[in-house]
């Protein structure tokens, strides 16, 4: 602002003068500035108001195992760190790869952690467990299976982290011959870890767009084997922009043994109709493969992670999470979808 008149200027708060500038202190053309502090009613004392993008940008870390030499073989009955050695996305430089693979939280908050691991084969495998370790200690067991026939593990959990806290994914496998086991690095879509910060609505910000969509389907009893199932409530409607999709598909049973031998979960533009007709499986997106396939010996319970993908939309679009399975006894099978979508931009 330029000083151009002859009047004095007075700034007051209630009846107390906070600053006074007289005409004699200013020359024509002089510039001056001031700082105004405005009390924000209804905000807690610890609340933050800022336009800094770094404070509010979603933390995202996605990586997969593609042939790590740091930990290529997992000994029988030993808890070991999984090295997801190929980083696909790391917005805040949080991942350290290698034998001590680590994610370091760039700020305090809640994080959604999803991990999967696929063995080269299931021969002689009698049990395996997948863990989330926080600051070197076991925080959560996200997958545990027993019985010959399984070929991997997957699961997810929400973890509370303080700035600087660390976490990694660890696994233990038990072999009936006490043999070591290797990861199937030829299938990068099933050897993945995804870590995303969740929004904290006690903190106030004006940077970027944030939106979340979620859906939980009905529990479906498939009519036949090896078809795309017709689920209800298994979709999210997304506005134009860039979105990250994640979730899980649960394959369970009631009253008998369904004997699942092949499972597929995928993202599509249409719902299944209990036939073999392709419901519109998405083509490869910005990051990730939109379809997962697991083949196994007969099992009755399995939670399969949906593929984590980034999707760019130019118009409002309904996206479905769909499933397909080869089932020995479809009438006792039960299938349910849990879907999540987060806007990135």
C-alpha positions in Angstrom: 0.0 0.0 0.0 1.3 3.5 -0.8 1.0 6.5 1.5 -0.6 9.3 -0.5 -2.8 11.3 1.7 -2.4 13.7 4.7 -4.6 11.9 7.2 -3.2 10.0 10.1 -3.8 6.2 10.3 -4.9 4.4 13.4 -5.5 0.7 14.0 -7.4 -0.2 17.1 -8.6 -3.4 18.8 -11.6 -2.6 21.0 -10.6 0.6 22.7 -6.8 -0.1 22.9 -4.5 1.3 20.3 -2.3 -1.4 18.8 -0.5 0.9 16.3 -0.4 4.5 15.3 1.2 6.1 12.3 1.0 9.9 11.9 1.3 11.9 8.7 4.7 13.2 9.7 6.1 9.6 9.8 5.2 9.0 6.1 6.4 10.4 2.8 4.4 10.2 -0.4 5.3 6.9 -2.1 6.3 5.1 1.1 5.2 1.5 1.5 4.2 -0.2 4.7 2.7 -3.5 5.7 1.1 -5.0 8.8 0.3 -8.4 10.3 -3.2 -9.1 11.5 -3.9 -11.9 14.0 -7.5 -13.1 13.9 -8.8 -15.4 16.7 -10.4 -18.6 15.3 -13.4 -19.5 17.5 -14.4 -23.2 17.9 -10.9 -24.4 17.2 -9.0 -26.4 19.8 -5.8 -24.8 21.1 -3.7 -27.5 19.4 -5.4 -27.1 16.0 -3.3 -26.1 13.0 -4.3 -23.7 10.2 -1.9 -23.8 7.3 -1.8 -23.8 3.5 1.4 -25.9 3.4 0.9 -28.8 1.0 3.6 -30.9 2.8 1.5 -30.9 6.0 -1.6 -32.4 4.3 -0.4 -34.3 1.3 -1.4 -38.0 1.6 1.6 -40.2 2.5 1.7 -43.1 0.0 4.2 -45.8 -0.3 3.8 -48.8 -2.7 6.5 -51.4 -3.4 6.8 -55.0 -4.6 9.3 -57.8 -4.4 10.9 -58.6 -7.7 14.0 -60.6 -6.9 15.7 -59.2 -3.8 19.1 -60.6 -3.1 18.9 -59.2 0.5 16.4 -61.9 1.6 15.6 -64.4 -1.2 15.1 -67.5 1.0 13.0 -67.8 4.2 14.1 -70.5 6.7 11.7 -72.9 8.3 10.0 -71.5 11.5 12.0 -68.3 11.5 10.4 -64.8 11.6 12.1 -62.8 8.8 11.7 -59.4 7.1 10.2 -59.3 3.6 12.2 -57.1 1.3 9.8 -55.3 -1.1 12.8 -54.2 -3.1 11.1 -52.3 -6.0 9.6 -49.0 -5.0 6.7 -47.9 -7.3 5.5 -44.9 -5.4 7.0 -43.1 -2.3 5.6 -39.5 -1.9 7.6 -38.7 1.2 10.8 -40.9 0.8 9.7 -43.2 3.6 11.0 -46.6 2.3 14.4 -48.1 2.9 14.9 -51.3 1.0 17.2 -54.2 1.8 17.5 -56.9 4.5 16.1 -54.5 7.1 13.3 -53.1 4.9 11.7 -50.2 6.7 8.9 -47.7 6.3 9.5 -44.5 8.5 6.5 -42.4 9.3 7.1 -38.8 8.1 4.4 -37.5 10.5 2.2 -38.7 13.3 -1.2 -40.3 12.4 -3.0 -43.4 11.4 -1.8 -45.5 8.4 -3.6 -48.1 6.4 -1.1 -51.0 5.8 -1.8 -53.7 3.2 0.7 -56.5 2.4 0.8 -59.7 0.4 3.3 -62.4 -0.2 3.3 -65.4 -2.6 5.5 -68.5 -2.3 7.1 -70.2 -5.3 5.0 -73.3 -4.4 3.0 -74.8 -1.5 4.7 -78.2 -1.4 5.1 -79.3 2.2 3.9 -76.0 3.5 2.0 -76.6 6.7 1.6 -73.0 8.1 2.5 -69.4 7.5 1.9 -66.1 9.2 2.3 -62.5 8.1 3.0 -59.8 10.7 3.3 -56.0 10.9 6.2 -55.0 13.1 6.2 -51.5 14.7 9.5 -50.1 16.0 11.0 -53.7 16.1 8.1 -55.3 17.9 5.1 -57.4 16.7 2.2 -55.0 16.3 -0.4 -57.2 14.5 -0.8 -60.6 12.9 -2.6 -59.9 9.6 -2.7 -63.4 8.2 -2.4 -66.9 9.7 -3.0 -70.2 7.9 -2.5 -73.8 8.6 -2.8 -76.9 6.4 -1.0 -78.1 3.3 -2.0 -76.3 0.1 -1.7 -72.6 0.8 0.8 -70.7 -1.3 0.9 -67.3 0.3 -0.4 -64.8 2.8 -2.1 -61.4 2.7 -3.8 -59.0 5.1 -4.3 -55.4 6.2 -4.4 -53.3 9.4 -4.6 -49.7 10.6 -1.5 -48.7 12.5 -1.1 -45.7 14.8 2.4 -44.1 14.2 4.2 -41.2 15.7 6.6 -39.2 13.5 9.8 -41.2 13.1 8.2 -44.6 14.0 9.1 -47.5 11.8 7.4 -50.6 10.5 8.1 -53.5 8.3 6.4 -56.7 7.2 7.7 -60.0 8.5 6.7 -63.6 7.7 7.3 -67.1 9.1 6.7 -70.3 7.2 6.7 -73.8 8.5 7.7 -76.7 6.2 7.0 -80.4 7.0 10.6 -81.2 5.9 12.0 -78.0 7.6 13.1 -76.7 4.2 13.5 -73.1 3.3 11.1 -71.4 1.0 11.4 -68.6 -1.6 9.1 -65.9 -2.8 7.5 -66.2 -6.3 9.2 -63.0 -7.7 7.7 -63.7 -11.1 4.3 -62.5 -9.8 4.8 -58.9 -8.6 1.1 -58.2 -8.2 0.9 -60.7 -5.3 4.1 -59.7 -3.5 3.2 -56.1 -2.6 3.0 -53.7 0.2 0.9 -50.5 0.3 1.0 -47.9 3.1 -1.3 -44.9 3.0 -1.9 -42.2 5.7 -5.5 -41.7 6.8 -6.9 -38.1 7.1 -7.0 -36.5 10.5 -10.0 -34.2 10.8 -8.7 -32.6 14.0 -6.2 -30.8 11.8 -7.4 -28.0 9.5 -5.9 -27.4 6.1 -6.6 -25.8 2.7 -4.2 -27.8 0.5 -5.4 -30.0 -2.3 -8.5 -32.2 -2.6 -9.2 -35.2 -0.3 -12.1 -37.6 -0.7 -12.7 -41.2 0.3 -15.2 -43.7 -0.8 -15.9 -47.1 0.6 -18.2 -50.0 0.0 -19.0 -53.4 1.7 -20.9 -55.8 -0.4 -23.6 -58.3 0.6 -22.4 -61.9 1.4 -22.9 -63.8 -1.9 -23.6 -67.5 -2.3 -22.4 -68.2 -5.9 -24.8 -70.2 -8.1 -22.0 -72.0 -10.1 -18.3 -72.5 -10.2 -15.9 -70.5 -12.3 -18.1 -67.5 -13.1 -18.0 -63.8 -12.4 -20.2 -63.5 -9.3 -23.2 -61.2 -9.1 -22.6 -59.2 -5.9 -24.7 -56.4 -4.4 -23.1 -53.3 -3.0 -19.7 -54.0 -4.5 -19.1 -50.6 -6.2 -18.0 -47.1 -5.6 -19.0 -44.1 -7.7 -16.0 -41.8 -8.4 -15.8 -38.2 -9.6 -13.3 -37.0 -12.2 -9.7 -37.1 -11.0 -6.9 -39.5 -9.9 -7.9 -42.2 -7.5 -6.2 -45.1 -5.7 -8.2 -48.3 -5.3 -7.6 -50.9 -2.7 -9.6 -53.5 -0.7 -10.1 -57.2 -0.1 -12.3 -60.1 -1.2 -13.2 -62.7 1.5 -13.8 -66.3 0.4 -15.4 -68.2 3.3 -18.1 -71.0 3.8 -21.1 -72.1 5.7 -22.2 -75.6 6.5 -19.6 -77.5 4.5 -16.3 -77.4 2.6 -16.4 -75.3 -0.6 -12.9 -76.4 -1.7 -11.7 -73.2 -3.5 -8.9 -74.1 -5.9 -8.6 -70.8 -8.0 -9.5 -67.3 -6.9 -9.6 -64.1 -8.9 -10.3 -60.5 -7.7 -10.4 -57.6 -10.1 -11.6 -54.0 -10.8 -14.1 -53.5 -13.5 -16.6 -51.1 -15.1 -19.4 -53.6 -14.7 -20.7 -56.1 -12.2 -20.5 -59.9 -12.6 -23.7 -61.7 -13.7 -22.9 -65.3 -12.6 -21.6 -66.2 -16.1 -18.2 -66.3 -17.7 -18.8 -63.0 -19.6 -16.1 -60.4 -18.9 -17.7 -57.7 -16.8 -15.3 -55.0 -18.2 -12.0 -55.7 -16.4 -9.9 -52.6 -16.4 -6.8 -52.5 -18.5 -3.5 -51.7 -16.8 -3.7 -48.3 -15.1 -1.2 -45.7 -14.0 0.3 -48.1 -11.4 -0.6 -51.7 -10.7 -2.3 -54.5 -12.4 -6.1 -54.4 -11.9 -6.5 -58.2 -11.6 -5.2 -60.8 -9.2 -5.2 -64.6 -9.7 -4.3 -67.2 -7.0 -4.2 -70.9 -7.8 -4.0 -73.3 -4.8 -4.9 -76.7 -3.5 -8.4 -76.9 -2.0 -8.9 -74.4 0.8 -12.1 -73.2 2.6 -11.1 -69.8 4.0 -9.1 -67.1 2.2 -8.9 -63.3 2.3 -7.5 -62.0 -1.0 -6.2 -58.4 -1.3 -7.7 -56.5 -4.1 -5.1 -55.1 -6.5 -3.9 -51.6 -5.5 -4.1 -49.4 -8.6 -4.2 -45.8 -9.5 -7.0 -44.8 -11.8 -7.4 -41.6 -13.8 -11.0 -40.6 -14.6 -12.3 -37.9 -16.9 -16.0 -38.3 -15.9 -18.0 -39.7 -13.1 -17.6 -43.5 -13.2 -18.9 -46.5 -11.2 -16.1 -48.9 -10.5 -16.9 -52.5 -9.3 -14.8 -55.0 -7.3 -15.6 -58.4 -8.8 -14.6 -62.0 -8.0 -14.4 -65.3 -9.7 -13.6 -68.7 -8.2 -13.3 -72.4 -9.1 -15.3 -74.1 -6.3 -15.9 -77.7 -5.5 -19.2 -77.1 -3.8 -20.6 -73.6 -4.7 -23.7 -73.9 -2.5 -21.7 -73.6 0.7 -19.3 -70.9 -0.5 -19.7 -67.3 0.8 -18.0 -64.3 -0.9 -17.9 -60.7 0.2 -16.1 -57.6 -1.1 -14.6 -54.7 0.9 -13.6 -51.7 -1.3 -11.8 -48.4 -0.7 -11.0 -45.5 -3.0 -8.9 -42.4 -2.1 -8.7 -39.3 -4.3 -5.1 -38.4 -5.1 -5.8 -35.2 -7.1 
